[in-house]
């Protein structure tokens, strides 16, 4: 099974190429699309979704936006740039 760091790197690399094609999703939904294309398996998808939920931007974090406080999306739907920055920061800090 891949580590969280490896999974985040896969999302980052694949997202740079394909996130715009999945713009109706956030990175959790994008992770599901990676299962469909065989980049990760279902167990790894569940694992990384749990990591994302646990490490989502919270008040006081530089990635936090108050407008998304009660939203299932942590960033604007379809916006890759803030997700990319968050992914890079998570990978760097592991």
Residue, then its C-alpha position, 0 to 999 in steps of 0.5 A: x500500500x502506498x504511503x500518504x505522501x506517495x498518494x498526495x504526490x500522485x494526486x498532485x502529479x495527475x491533477x496538474x494534467x487532469x484536474x480541469x477534466x474533473x472540475x466538478x469535484x474536489x480532491x476527494x472526488x478526484x481521488x475516486x477518479x484515480x481509482x477508476x483509471x487504475x492509479x490507486x486502489x480503493x483502499x488507498x483512496x479511502x486512506x487518502x480521503x481520510x487524511x484529507x479530511x483530517x488535515x483539511x484547512x482549519x481556522x488559522x491555517x494559511x489555506x483556510x477560507x471562512x466562506x468554505x466553513x460549512x461546505x463539503x469543499x475546502x476550496x472553490x469547486x474546480x479551483x486547482x491552484x489552491x488545492x495544488x498549493x495545499x498538496x505541495x505544502x502537505x508533501x513538503x511537511x511530511 
